[in-house]
């Protein structure tokens, strides 16, 4: 009897504790806002080529641009739908303006098999605008620290300048055309947050965004990649 009473008492104690903990979480903050600055580590090289008949031969245009790592600005908001589970959305921007290389091979109008090569290095804009849906599992470590695992779909709008060249009377003219595409992928991340006040604090995060965009001039362009940074955490 004593053993049974002890077990019942322990069970009741655990139940009360669980209810109290759930009530405390429910009564706490439900909405959140995160503002981050981060680095994106992925490097992508875009290359295009084209050919045009000229003087009985083929003139060719080749372009290449490497978009390296850079800063990502990120902000998001969400709502806790139940203890330990939140749904939100984050918006990110990543912009780079590296120089591209353009090489134009022009056939000689008088001598067959002789070519002139002309080069240029225009600045080309590469911009990624991401929308990331996040389903997060939040685990409180103590009164000031929590950790969150998140994942969900990502939608990234890519805006890319593509360099090329036209031949006007055998003279190459470098052109730049802006192309856009939308990539659909996934995101997965880990946040570690520390609150200096009950509803205000800071955090560090790592996130991977995997997606590819198909531009008219280049298919399978990788966007996103590994991102990591820090920022402000506000709870309501």
Secondary structure, 3 states (H helix, E strand, C coil): CHHHHHHHHHHHHHHHHHHHHHHHHHHCCCEEEEEEEEEECCCEEEEEEEEEEECCEEEEEEEEEEECCEEEEEEEEEEEEECCEEEEEEEEEEEECCECEEEEEEECCCCCCCEEEEEECCECCEEEEEEEEEEEEEEECCCCEEEEEEEEEEEEEEEEEEEEEEEECCEEEEEEEEEEEEEEEEEEEEEEEEECCCCEEEEEEEEEEEEEECCCCCCCEEEEEEEEEEEEEEEC
